[in-house]
Amino acid sequence: MKKIAVITATRAEYGLLSPVIKELHKFESTNFKVELIVTGTHLSQQYGMTVSEIDDRIDHRIPISVQSASGADISANQAETLVKFTDLFLSEKYDGIVVLGDRYEMLAVAIAAGNTHTPIFHLCGGDTTEGALDEWIRHSITKMSYLHFVTNEESRKRVIQLGEDPNRVFNYGSTSIDNVLHVADMTKVEALQSIGLEDCNYGLCTYHPVTMENGSVDEQIKEFFVALKAFPNLHFIVTKSNADQGGARINELLDNAEKEIDNLYVFTSLGVRRYLSLMKYAEFVLGNSSSGIIETPAFHVPTVNIGDRQRGRLQSESIINCEPDTNSIVVAINKAMLADFKKVCDKVISPYGDGHAAERIAKKIYEVVSADKIDLKKKFFDIRMNL
């Protein structure tokens, strides 16, 4: 029997993996088994215990520390992850694992897979986010992986440029577009009432640490809050930050600000269905999350992208980039609210696929694992060039 595992550590990551998990389950039989491994912030009360939002069968729960106040905390988390997942992989002997993106704990999972000769099937490689540690983590996982499922053509070329065999690099698009088409099914009133609000105009916000900058989190978030106060007639629905270094401090400041700003509403997690449904009807999406770059344009909703965290990602015309200071954020929000800019957004075509990524990814994984011809002794694919 062939057995693979899908691994998730965060709410955002699970949202992108969920369509693939469901498609993989369609192939399950006495000869092919799919397991789900849950770890990281999913199992943390501090980050909303989002394991409760997972609607797939969970086969293993691997608790790890999610403290992130310093680089030492991150390294300790990675060390713990490496040991626990090495033990798991040695015990379960998976024929492959499915991981997504760029999280620091996924780098440790990938190393554990390498040390145990476990093939890695990687989603979302080749993207670039110059303002975050995710940048080098993502490319490192790419070099450890056997199959690559990228979200766009530019990323496919980057993965090949990293020396990966083009025959194992597949541009099937982003599963986020699958979710846009199939998961965001709540009405505006239903979505708002589910968080205690009546029908209103609102912005949907997420603000993560910019982990490649040494600037003060406190200063940037203060500028963000002052900008929100300039729009008293709008409501601001904010999801808390992730477990990157500085994320806990951002969440502390959000909790404090919610007590002082009447039109600010802070949530640890909204869940994929509710989050995307709220995105669908938002006046704009604000912050520095990848969801503003990938999912939001597919809804034809404006994005105000703050700072450098997502710099380098393939972007649509519906995205307004601004600096992380009050004036720049206010100017960008005002532009996003203009009727003429809304017309621009209405015409945007997403570069991240047609909404059928998950079924293609699952089919390819099943075919490759079933063929039983994986050879982890990879040959570097050289590109002829004149330098």
ABEGO torsion letter per residue (X at the ends): XBBBBBBBABAAAAAAAAAAAAAAAAABBAABBBBBBBBEAAABAAAGGAAAABABBBABBBBBBABAABAAAAAAAAAAAAAAAAAAAAAAGBAEBBBBEABAAAAAAAAAAAAAGBBBBBBGBGBBBAABAAAAAAAAAAAABABBBBABAAAAAAAAAAGBBAAABBBAEBAAAAAAAAABABBAAAAAAAAGBBBBBBBBBBBBBBAABABBAAAAAAAAAAAAAABAABBBBBBBBBABBGAAAAAAAAAAAAAABAABBBBABAEAAAAAAAAAABABBBEABAAAAAAAAAAGBBBBBBEAAABGBBBBAABBBBBABAAAAAAAAAAAABAAAAAAAAABBBAAEAGAAAAAAAAAAAAAAAAGABBABBBBBBBBBBX
